[in-house]
Amino acid sequence: MENQLIIMTNKEAQRYEIIKNLINKKITGVQAAKQLSLSTRQIKRLKKSS
């Protein structure tokens, strides 16, 4: 598979980093929820779907 360039807005890149940190257990669901202005329930759904 060849390398592909993914273009994101700054907001999307920040969201990606937060979700990546959540999955890698560098931050908790509560911290991710606060940073993304979402509920902890929504964060659980995001984590489950990734």
Secondary structure, DSSP 8 states (H G I E B T S, - for coil): ---------HHHHHHHHHHHHHHTTSS-HHHHHHHHT--HHHHHHHHHH-
